[in-house]
Amino acid sequence: MIRYLLIFPMTALLDAISGAQAKLLLTEYDGKFYAPGTTPPEQFQRWDICEDLARQFSEKSLESKAGKRAHMSETEILLQYYARL
C-alpha cells in the first residue's frame, strides 16, 4: 500500500498570507513538514476513496457481465460505463 501512496497524485493547493515578507505554508505531521493537503493521512484518505470507487465500479461491471450484458465483451462494458461517467 505504501508504494501506491508514493505515486498517488497530489493536488496543488494555493494559499495566501498577507504581508510584505515571503511566506511558506506548511503543515506539520509527525515531526515533518508538508504542503497543505499532502500529509500521509490526507494522501491515504484520498487514495482510499479512489480505491473504494474503483472497487465499486469493478463489482458493477462484473454484475453486468454476468447479467444483461453477457453478450458484450468486457471492453465494451467498460466503454459504456466510461461514457456515462
C-alpha positions, 0 to 999 in steps of 0.5 A: 500500500505504501508504494501506491501512496508514493505515486498517488497524485497530489493536488496543488493547493494555493494559499495566501498570507498577507504581508510584505515578507515571503511566506511558506505554508506548511503543515506539520505531521509527525515531526515533518513538514508538508504542503497543505493537503499532502500529509500521509493521512490526507494522501491515504484518505484520498487514495482510499476513496479512489480505491473504494470507487474503483472497487465499486465500479469493478463489482458493477461491471462484473454484475453486468457481465454476468447479467444483461450484458453477457453478450458484450465483451468486457471492453465494451462494458467498460466503454459504456460505463466510461461514457456515462461517467 
